Amino acid sequence: MESSRASEKKKLKRKEILEKKKAADQLLKVASAQIDHLTSFPSFCYFNKNGLCLRLESGRGDKLSNCTKQQIQKLLKANMMGPYGSEWAVEEKVKRREMVAPEARYIFVYWNANEMMDNAFTPLLGFLHFRFTLEEEIPVLYLYELQLDSSVQGKGLGIGWVLWC
């Protein structure tokens, strides 16, 4: 009789764990399926403060152009090579793999110049690399990178992102 109750409790506990995992997996699936994470927040597509007039665009790691990959790498190197020192060569390889993963999501920062042609080269001024993942069985938005070009640092853009996330 006692072992029957214990067995039933284990089954219920196992079922509860599986249901929570299924719900968490579904949340991640829905969040990751969204193509443009900024469409629900049109007011976040532009940053016009402190002398900056910027536009923000969404992106995915598995859809990055070669040009965008090169700009990300250049910005990472400019900002991170010094702090990593001799470990940068190894860390750079890790970051290159992370940046193109299918689950990698981005918000890119560019100058908002209306006179620029859509196909004209526009330098990348910053990016936010994030992912939707599980952390100790809890669905979270994990911030991998927040990188800004020195020309836009110290003007409130980075702290705005951190508060938004």
Sequence and secondary structure as in RCSB ss.txt:
>XXXX:A:sequence
MESSRASEKKKLKRKEILEKKKAADQLLKVASAQIDHLTSFPSFCYFNKNGLCLRLESGRGDKLSNCTKQQIQKL
LKANMMGPYGSEWAVEEKVKRREMVAPEARYIFVYWNANEMMDNAFTPLLGFLHFRFTLEEEIPVLYLYELQLDS
SVQGKGLGIGWVLWC
>XXXX:A:secstr
 HHHHHHHHHHHHHHHHHHHHHHHHHHHHHHHH S TTTT GGGSEEEETTEEEEEEEEEGGG  HHHHHHHHHH
HHHHHHHHHGGGHHHHHHHHHHHHTSTT EEEEEEE  TTS TTS     EEEEEEEEEETTEEEEEEEEEEE G
GGTTSSHHHHHHHH 
